Amino acid sequence: NYFDGKLSPQGKMPWIEYNHKKVSGTEFIIDFLEEKLGVNLNKHLGPHERAVSRAVTKMVEEHFYWTLAYCQWVENLHETQKMVSLFGPFSDLLKWILCHLTKGIVKREMYGHGIGRFSEEEMYTLMEKDMRTLAGLLGDKKYIMGPNVSTVDATVFGHLAQAMWTLPGTRPERLIKGELINLAMYCERIRRKFWPEWHHDDDNTLYESEESSEASKTYSPLQDFSFYSRTETFDEEGNSISQTPDTDYTGHSLFDSDVDMDDYRDHDQCK
């Protein structure tokens, strides 16, 4: 794996080179790998579900993406600059130049797209509508399309993860860790399943209580999204399930591992 910042021949990211064949664009990459490796995350979806999955994917990639880009590279540029990894005697200056060049490119491309012609408040209104749509689609399901992961989850997680972990103090972060807590639980669930080694030590985020008035808001600590989990284990003697009380303020678990649930089903079948 090489992550040197080079763009594809079309000047895009992401792109891959597999056995000397270059493929760019997320959708084409997925199609290519499915054909080459015989893997299909959507094989459990019916025609209607596949159509919904594609529609959600395009909403995220072609609309929600730009509002996140604005938040990351325009409004929150100072914080973004701190996250850029460059080393050397002129690293601070280079980071400043890189970030401000990127800001200019993002603003120009957003204007060409059309969404950049709206005011900042209007763009955040569009962002919030997209996030509420995703929260409504997810509901209390494990993944967007149900109990099994599919390619739409890769897209949705890839975008929501920015709001979850790279946009401190911004509106999307406050929304995902506040009112739309099911999206935060969804992100944490995917992070734990596919990146168990990925930990954060600074998840001290607070969420606002829904009962609080605008005049006097009370804050409660949000569960540690790095290490909090729900564990289901079988008692060796009684075969009963013991659970740690790791739930958010709504009473939902922050993490339901596929492995845990599969083990539980296997155990049930054995009985």
Steps between C-alpha positions, in 0.01 A plus 500: 500500500635841400344819635726760344230743389531431127184537297363263238554561126161677510626721784270337755504315829456224599670275248672162509751303297436126503738274306618806304143602405394844625139564597366829635168602652339322794219339299733369229747374759228303679372352171855407398582331832169314507577354158865421576458363852149356481379704797165678512381676815159560342413141412242487780312804366197479273443726196310764702763502775779535244321798348459666841865424581620669181275803556635547854858453377459773240337739748801457728767514229355779287331720760595433864866475394513866399354637821756296696776630274387855574503435874841329483690725259330838526333565834713263710829547316700588811414168668555309176847651471592351838414151374716514188818295544805669354851490644808710451632848581229673292212265585279770654540727199441211258188393689367855487563522123353154432186567702433841348558366148253221574253754639511693173454182293206384713323839478549511121373145450205558731405805297520297180289227658240760596479434872773757562270777377289475815573684821680327786176465695322351200780247450477393863124465460561262209759310704261459790226373270737237359607389847139480619416296191780254581390481863142432390609230255717333763245517781581228751643264237856373523595618150330722243338211310437274798693248711778444244761743376490607134692739276277794595635469855854550373391825336291627789761412763780657296317832508346491847837404648623849408222661702560251780877531539655778287273803544528591870250754627321539167129475429516153341695364798252649749212356300639148462601476866184670621158474346596242235671266745403191298748616232776522762418149620504382138846650442634349819353161412676497163826629645509222759413227250742591221771699681527351852848648540372855437462681832459860609596620845326836477134413448363728772213637294191631675147481375210725579205360686183521292305613805727801551364841414686732270564735790650246737644197325641219704773279366564135564818316409470294185617144544861442403469419131850353502473222750136465601334185372232254573640154567288191491656192651371162598535391858697177490266329744157642433532598133337831586589826332665768710508856370699799607282808555652685208205683356449857390242733650227356272556154642655364179829317495796685353626183339341176387777292351417282202729240650316507832161466336616225265643307793172544684301364205739206461468424867119514475502256209725260691248496785 
